[in-house]
Amino acid sequence: MNIDWTQLITKAMKDAAIQAAELAAAKTLLASRNAQAIAQISRIQDRIDTINFGIDIGEATAEDEVEQAALTLNLKAWKTYKFALGKVTVQPT
């Protein structure tokens, strides 16, 4: 009987393959969440800028200013989330 040792797959090799797949999935998820955060930040910032134009020219209503205040809080939350996502890649695990 001849054994083809090139076909040998050890537990360590299987474990390494599983870890590599998990890392790839985590990187994909991280990239997706980063893209979502960037899109939300951009959308909110654009609306805030638009309201600021109205404020600058004196045409913004009180409702616009209330909306701007709420959006500013929302923007801060998204920026905090995006910053936290940026720290994920510097963690050892």
C-alpha positions in Angstrom: 0.0 0.0 0.0 1.3 3.4 -1.0 0.3 6.5 1.0 0.2 9.8 -0.8 1.4 12.2 2.0 0.7 15.2 -0.2 -3.0 14.6 0.5 -2.5 14.7 4.3 -4.6 17.3 6.0 -3.9 17.8 9.7 -6.2 19.2 12.4 -3.8 22.2 12.6 -4.3 22.8 8.9 -8.1 22.5 9.2 -8.1 24.9 12.2 -5.9 27.4 10.2 -8.3 27.3 7.3 -11.3 27.9 9.6 -9.5 30.8 11.2 -8.6 32.3 7.8 -12.3 32.0 6.7 -13.5 33.6 9.9 -11.0 36.5 9.5 -12.1 37.0 5.9 -15.7 37.1 7.0 -14.9 39.6 9.8 -13.0 41.9 7.4 -15.9 41.8 4.9 -18.3 42.7 7.7 -16.1 45.5 9.0 -15.7 46.9 5.5 -19.5 46.8 5.0 -20.1 48.6 8.3 -17.5 51.2 7.5 -19.1 51.9 4.1 -22.5 52.2 5.8 -21.1 54.6 8.4 -19.5 56.8 5.7 -22.7 56.9 3.7 -24.7 57.9 6.7 -22.2 60.6 7.8 -22.2 62.0 4.3 -26.0 62.1 4.0 -26.4 63.7 7.4 -23.6 66.2 6.9 -25.1 67.2 3.5 -28.5 67.9 5.1 -26.9 69.9 7.9 -24.9 71.9 5.3 -28.2 72.6 3.4 -29.9 73.8 6.6 -26.8 76.0 7.3 -27.3 77.6 3.9 -30.8 78.5 4.9 -29.6 79.9 8.2 -26.9 81.9 6.5 -29.3 83.6 4.1 -31.9 84.1 6.8 -34.6 81.8 5.3 -34.4 78.8 7.7 -37.4 78.2 9.9 -37.5 77.3 13.6 -38.3 73.7 12.5 -35.2 73.8 10.3 -33.1 74.8 13.3 -34.6 72.0 15.4 -33.9 69.5 12.7 -30.3 70.7 12.4 -29.8 70.3 16.2 -31.2 66.7 16.0 -29.1 65.9 13.0 -26.0 67.2 14.7 -26.5 64.8 17.6 -27.1 62.0 15.1 -24.0 62.9 13.2 -21.9 62.8 16.3 -23.3 59.3 17.1 -22.3 58.1 13.6 -18.9 59.6 13.8 -18.4 58.0 17.2 -19.4 54.6 15.7 -17.1 55.1 12.7 -14.2 56.0 15.0 -14.9 52.8 17.0 -14.9 50.8 13.8 -11.5 52.2 13.0 -10.1 50.9 16.3 -11.2 47.3 15.5 -8.2 46.7 13.2 -5.7 47.8 15.8 -6.9 45.2 18.3 -4.7 42.2 18.7 -7.5 39.7 18.1 
